[in-house]
Amino acid sequence: MNVSELNRFTAMIEQMLKELSDTNERGRAGQHIVMLDQQSVGRLSRMDALQSQAMAKAQQQRRDQQKQRLLAAITRIQEGEFGYCVDCGSEISSKRLELDPATLRCIECANG
């Protein structure tokens, strides 16, 4: 992989990290503690709020995992290991990396 491709993937990953950060800021409101005051909110409304809170926390966990994968991809770029399959060592196709720049395996190894 040449320098211009690595720069393009670095920019792509940095943009994805920025978008994750922006989404995290918006998603924090849904994770606040649900008040269980029965006088102000009915039972079904509280259940709905608890479910929304649980979904917001699950989404946060997925975003955190994606962030770690993207940061690992940046590290691989810096170490000269980006774009190579961790299983067989062959080069991962650029099209596959464009879909998911944090991927670790070529299509053959990913399919098993």
NORWOPE-V104392 format. One record per pair of residues at least 24 apart in sequence whose ideal C-beta (glycine too) atoms are under 10 Angstrom apart, sorted by the first residue. I is the first residue (numbers start at 1). GAP is how many residues later the second one is. If there is no record, write none. Layout:
# NORWOPE-V104392
i:I gap:GAP
i:I gap:GAP
This chain:
# NORWOPE-V104392
i:1 gap:76
i:1 gap:79
i:1 gap:81
i:1 gap:82
i:1 gap:83
i:1 gap:90
i:1 gap:91
i:1 gap:93
i:1 gap:96
i:5 gap:77
i:5 gap:78
i:5 gap:89
i:5 gap:92
i:6 gap:71
i:6 gap:72
i:6 gap:74
i:6 gap:76
i:6 gap:77
i:7 gap:70
i:8 gap:86
i:8 gap:89
i:8 gap:90
i:8 gap:93
i:9 gap:64
i:9 gap:65
i:9 gap:67
i:9 gap:68
i:9 gap:73
i:9 gap:74
i:9 gap:85
i:9 gap:88
i:9 gap:89
i:9 gap:92
i:10 gap:63
i:10 gap:64
i:10 gap:67
i:10 gap:68
i:10 gap:72
i:10 gap:91
i:12 gap:58
i:12 gap:61
i:12 gap:85
i:12 gap:86
i:12 gap:89
i:13 gap:56
i:13 gap:57
i:13 gap:58
i:13 gap:60
i:13 gap:61
i:13 gap:64
i:13 gap:69
i:13 gap:88
i:13 gap:89
i:14 gap:56
i:14 gap:60
i:16 gap:50
i:16 gap:51
i:16 gap:53
i:16 gap:54
i:16 gap:57
i:16 gap:84
i:16 gap:85
i:16 gap:86
i:17 gap:49
i:17 gap:50
i:17 gap:53
i:17 gap:54
i:17 gap:56
i:17 gap:57
i:19 gap:44
i:20 gap:42
i:20 gap:43
i:20 gap:44
i:20 gap:46
i:20 gap:47
i:20 gap:50
i:21 gap:42
i:21 gap:46
i:23 gap:36
i:23 gap:37
i:23 gap:40
i:23 gap:43
i:24 gap:35
i:24 gap:36
i:24 gap:39
i:24 gap:40
i:24 gap:43
i:27 gap:29
i:27 gap:30
i:27 gap:32
i:27 gap:33
i:27 gap:36
i:28 gap:28
i:28 gap:32
i:29 gap:27
i:30 gap:24
i:30 gap:25
i:30 gap:26
i:30 gap:27
i:30 gap:29
i:30 gap:30
i:31 gap:24
i:31 gap:25
i:31 gap:26
i:31 gap:28
i:31 gap:29
i:32 gap:24
i:65 gap:37
i:66 gap:34
i:66 gap:36
i:67 gap:35
i:68 gap:34
i:69 gap:31
i:69 gap:32
i:69 gap:33
i:69 gap:34
i:69 gap:35
i:70 gap:30
i:70 gap:31
i:70 gap:32
i:71 gap:31
i:72 gap:30
i:72 gap:32
i:73 gap:24
i:73 gap:27
i:73 gap:28
i:73 gap:29
i:73 gap:30
i:73 gap:31
i:74 gap:27
i:74 gap:28
i:76 gap:25
i:76 gap:26
i:76 gap:28
i:77 gap:24
i:85 gap:24
i:85 gap:25
i:87 gap:25
